[in-house]
C-alpha cells in the first residue's frame, strides 16, 4: 500500500477517535496523533506534490465510481466551465495515481461492469426476449 494512502487512512481513524473521545486525555492524545500524521502527509506531498490530472470517462457508471473513489480518498473532483460531463479533473500526486488510484479504479470498474452486464442480460432475457446474444455477423454483399 502506498505510504500516502496509509497516512490518509490513519488520519481518518484518528479523526474518528477524536470525535468519539470522552475525556480530555483521550482528546489530547488523538489531537497529537492527528497533528503528527498531518505533518507526515505534508512531507510526502512536498516530495511528490499533487498535479492536475484530466480523466475522460464516457461511461456514466464508471465516472460515478471514479468520482466516489476520489472522494473516498479526500480528493476533490471537479471540471472546468464548458468541459464535458465526461471529464473529471483532480489534483493528485503521480505516484498515488499510478500505484493506487488507477489500479483500484480499474479493478472496481471491471467488477461493476460485469455486474451491470449480468443484470442487463437477465432483465432483457426475462422481459423482452430470451435470446440476447449478439447479432449474427454476415458477409457483406458486393455489387458488380
PyMOL commands that set and color helices and strands:
alter all, ss='L'
color gray80, all
select helices_A, chain A and resi 3-20+24-47+60-72+94-127
alter helices_A, ss='H'
color red, helices_A
select strands_A, chain A and resi 51-56+87-92
alter strands_A, ss='S'
color yellow, strands_A
deselect
rebuild
show_as cartoon
